[in-house]
């Protein structure tokens, strides 16, 4: 799964360039704050497995007014480091690598 370039941001983690993207518009479930915010990361220079990170926060553009912390580059960098330590190989083809940090997320009713 390739990351859409439009709207993606560049980040360098430990000397390696990556691109990351958060959906600008939440999915229906994210808009209702029933599911947490997610973002995707991939190597900037090579196609390979995409990293999908599920956060413990609602999407910043949710429709219910729930307060959400923005996804900051420091959080993206920490997720990349953790995924690499856990076995993500961003240069190898294959299915997406999922990193679930949703513990503590409370869905809206």
C-alpha positions as a Markdown table, in Angstrom:
| # | Residue | x | y | z |
|---|---|---|---|---|
| 1 | Unk | 0.0 | 0.0 | 0.0 |
| 2 | Unk | 1.6 | 3.3 | -1.1 |
| 3 | Unk | 1.1 | 6.5 | 0.8 |
| 4 | Unk | -0.5 | 9.3 | -1.1 |
| 5 | Unk | 2.1 | 12.0 | -1.6 |
| 6 | Unk | -0.4 | 14.9 | -1.5 |
| 7 | Unk | -0.7 | 16.0 | 2.1 |
| 8 | Unk | 2.2 | 13.9 | 3.3 |
| 9 | Unk | 5.0 | 15.4 | 5.4 |
| 10 | Unk | 8.7 | 14.6 | 5.4 |
| 11 | Unk | 10.4 | 13.6 | 8.5 |
| 12 | Unk | 14.0 | 12.4 | 9.1 |
| 13 | Unk | 14.4 | 9.8 | 11.9 |
| 14 | Unk | 18.0 | 8.7 | 12.8 |
| 15 | Unk | 19.3 | 9.9 | 9.4 |
| 16 | Unk | 16.6 | 8.2 | 7.3 |
| 17 | Unk | 13.9 | 10.1 | 5.4 |
| 18 | Unk | 10.3 | 9.1 | 5.8 |
| 19 | Unk | 6.9 | 10.5 | 4.7 |
| 20 | Unk | 3.9 | 10.5 | 7.0 |
| 21 | Unk | 0.3 | 11.4 | 6.6 |
| 22 | Unk | -2.7 | 11.9 | 8.7 |
| 23 | Unk | -6.1 | 11.8 | 7.0 |
| 24 | Unk | -7.3 | 15.4 | 6.7 |
| 25 | Unk | -10.9 | 14.4 | 7.0 |
| 26 | Unk | -11.8 | 11.7 | 9.5 |
| 27 | Unk | -13.5 | 8.5 | 8.6 |
| 28 | Unk | -17.2 | 8.4 | 9.7 |
| 29 | Unk | -16.3 | 6.4 | 12.8 |
| 30 | Unk | -13.4 | 8.8 | 13.6 |
| 31 | Unk | -15.7 | 11.8 | 13.0 |
| 32 | Unk | -18.1 | 10.5 | 15.7 |
| 33 | Unk | -15.1 | 9.8 | 17.9 |
| 34 | Unk | -15.9 | 6.1 | 18.0 |
| 35 | Unk | -12.5 | 5.0 | 16.7 |
| 36 | Unk | -9.1 | 6.5 | 17.3 |
| 37 | Unk | -7.0 | 8.6 | 15.0 |
| 38 | Unk | -4.5 | 6.7 | 12.7 |
| 39 | Unk | -1.6 | 7.8 | 10.6 |
| 40 | Unk | 0.7 | 6.1 | 8.0 |
| 41 | Unk | 4.4 | 6.2 | 7.5 |
| 42 | Unk | 6.7 | 5.0 | 4.7 |
| 43 | Unk | 10.3 | 5.4 | 3.5 |
| 44 | Unk | 10.6 | 8.5 | 1.4 |
| 45 | Unk | 13.0 | 7.0 | -1.2 |
| 46 | Unk | 11.9 | 3.4 | -1.4 |
| 47 | Unk | 8.6 | 1.6 | -1.8 |
| 48 | Unk | 8.0 | -1.1 | 0.8 |
| 49 | Unk | 5.8 | -1.9 | 3.7 |
| 50 | Unk | 3.8 | 1.0 | 5.1 |
| 51 | Unk | 3.6 | 1.5 | 8.9 |
| 52 | Unk | 0.0 | 2.1 | 10.2 |
| 53 | Unk | -0.2 | 3.6 | 13.6 |
| 54 | Unk | -3.4 | 3.7 | 15.7 |
| 55 | Unk | -3.2 | 6.3 | 18.4 |
| 56 | Unk | -5.0 | 6.7 | 21.7 |
| 57 | Unk | -6.5 | 10.0 | 20.6 |
| 58 | Unk | -9.7 | 11.0 | 18.7 |
| 59 | Unk | -9.1 | 12.5 | 15.3 |
| 60 | Unk | -8.3 | 16.2 | 15.6 |
| 61 | Unk | -11.2 | 17.0 | 13.2 |
| 62 | Unk | -13.8 | 14.9 | 15.0 |
| 63 | Unk | -17.4 | 16.2 | 14.8 |
| 64 | Unk | -18.2 | 15.8 | 18.5 |
| 65 | Unk | -15.9 | 18.4 | 19.8 |
| 66 | Unk | -13.8 | 15.9 | 21.8 |
| 67 | Unk | -10.4 | 17.4 | 22.6 |
| 68 | Unk | -7.6 | 15.7 | 20.7 |
| 69 | Unk | -3.8 | 16.2 | 20.9 |
| 70 | Unk | -2.4 | 16.9 | 17.4 |
| 71 | Unk | -0.1 | 14.3 | 15.9 |
| 72 | Unk | 3.3 | 15.9 | 16.2 |
| 73 | Unk | 6.5 | 14.9 | 14.4 |
| 74 | Unk | 8.1 | 13.7 | 17.7 |
| 75 | Unk | 5.2 | 11.2 | 18.1 |
| 76 | Unk | 5.7 | 10.0 | 14.5 |
| 77 | Unk | 9.5 | 9.6 | 15.1 |
| 78 | Unk | 8.9 | 7.7 | 18.3 |
| 79 | Unk | 6.5 | 5.4 | 16.4 |
| 80 | Unk | 9.0 | 4.8 | 13.6 |
| 81 | Unk | 11.7 | 3.9 | 16.1 |
| 82 | Unk | 9.4 | 1.5 | 18.0 |
| 83 | Unk | 8.2 | -0.2 | 14.8 |
| 84 | Unk | 11.7 | -0.7 | 13.6 |
| 85 | Unk | 12.6 | -2.3 | 16.9 |
| 86 | Unk | 9.5 | -4.5 | 16.7 |
| 87 | Unk | 10.4 | -5.8 | 13.2 |
| 88 | Unk | 9.0 | -3.3 | 10.7 |
| 89 | Unk | 11.2 | -3.5 | 7.5 |
| 90 | Unk | 10.2 | -0.4 | 5.5 |
| 91 | Unk | 12.2 | -1.4 | 2.4 |
| 92 | Unk | 10.7 | -4.9 | 2.1 |
| 93 | Unk | 7.6 | -5.3 | 0.1 |
| 94 | Unk | 4.6 | -6.7 | 1.9 |
| 95 | Unk | 1.5 | -5.9 | 3.8 |
| 96 | Unk | 1.3 | -3.0 | 6.2 |
| 97 | Unk | 2.9 | -3.2 | 9.6 |
| 98 | Unk | 0.4 | -2.3 | 12.4 |
| 99 | Unk | 1.4 | -0.5 | 15.5 |
| 100 | Unk | -1.5 | -0.2 | 18.0 |
| 101 | Unk | -1.3 | 2.5 | 20.6 |
| 102 | Unk | -5.0 | 2.7 | 21.2 |
| 103 | Unk | -5.0 | 1.4 | 24.8 |
| 104 | Unk | -6.7 | 4.1 | 26.8 |
| 105 | Unk | -8.9 | 5.4 | 24.0 |
| 106 | Unk | -12.5 | 5.7 | 25.1 |
| 107 | Unk | -15.0 | 5.8 | 22.2 |
| 108 | Unk | -17.9 | 8.2 | 22.3 |
| 109 | Unk | -21.3 | 6.8 | 22.7 |
